[in-house]
Amino acid sequence: MGLGDKTDASSKFYPGLSTVDGDLVMDDDTFIRHSVTATITASTSQSQGNGALTSEINEIAVVAFVNDTVTLPAAIAGRKVTIINNGANILRMYPASGDNLGAGVDVFEELKANEVIDFVAYDSINWHVEASTETIHAMMFDTENSDAFVINAVNEDHMYHTNGLAAGALAGWTFDIGGSGTPKAIMAIVDGADSGVDIAVSTNPAHDLAVGDIISQTNLTNAAYVGTFVVKAVISANIYEVAAVFTATGTGTMDQAATLICTAGSQGVYKINWNASATAASNNDIFVFAIHVEAIRVPSTNIERKFGIAADIGAMSGSSIITVGSGEHVSFMVLNTVGSGNITLKDLNVNLVRL
């Protein structure tokens, strides 16, 4: 006889339980006891399929190394799994083969030490994060900086970097310092390997770029070569490619942005704030500051400020709600609308918190 057949809460078969209109009703002092496995040691193999979880509630007591692994059971609609990371390191959580934790099929999620996450499966493939104590966030900052950021052209986006920028608190993100305050001279431009689609750009000194990095190209005669780009290919230590149609060679400047990079599973909607104090090199220069996601400026983060007297220290801030995808870069941009006077960002912080 199944529970659905009983309607009497005092039933000798199921004391404390009854059904009303198809719903299970529990009396006072009646509790659901879930399956629990405690003192689990995460697998050091760090690959999908290892550290298989077999209970609804799973306490991971030992995470000996960063990215030691557990694997969820197969997704079944309505199944719930709770993971408690009481280990000392970041825990990597894989779905069962062919399943999706939200970042893609067979893609892992991570859980920091002393955090808890609840997954619920809504079909035979997909899991959804029902609740988590972990706040996904990122920050980069600089303080008491005295190095001027070089502006070499009017009304052109310059992607920001200094040698003092550093990562702040990071959860689900990584940081890249970018050009470390050193612009690179563009010496020549030729047609790229994908003719008519890409340009190959030569720099001196070496560009120090990787595929996916965010750069700005400025002070070039051909307007098609000017702007913010994602690096498509690295040909050599001194040559990289970006998407633009080749017409003629040119010379100019490349700046590699300092970036915050969203890791797999951390994509989503974020509250972003940035704050800065600065001095300008020239009187009456007007600057625009903004956030970029990949190579795209986010207009809602724009702030414009005039520095009437160059020596004065001015403060600026901006905030917005933005969407960031897995693997995407968030960076900071400076633009001089009046001339090519430099600016010194004495203090800067850019921070994001996932909503």
BELJO-V118148 format. One line per field, one symbol per residue. burial: I if it has 9 or more other ideal C-beta (glycine too) atoms within 8 Angstrom, else O. A space follows every 50 residues. Layout:
burial->???
This chain:
burial->OOOOOIOOIOIOOOOOIIIOOOOOIOOOOOOOOOOIIOOIOIIOOIOIOI IOIOIIIIIIIIIIOOIIIIIIIOIOOOIIIIIIIOIOIIIIIIIIOOII IIIOOIIIIIIIIOIIIIIIIOOOOIIIIOOOOIOIIIIIIIOOIOIOIO IIIOOIIIIIIIOIIIOIOIIIIOIIIIIIIOIIIIOIIIOIOOOOOIII IIIOOOIOIOOOIIIIIIOIOIOOIIIIIIIOIIOOOIIIIIOIOIOOOI OIIIIIIIIIIIIIIIIIOIIIIIIIIIIIIIOOIIIIIIIIIOOOIIOO IIIIIOIOOIOOOIOIIIOIOIOIOIOIIIIIIIIIIIOOIIIIIIIIII IIIIO
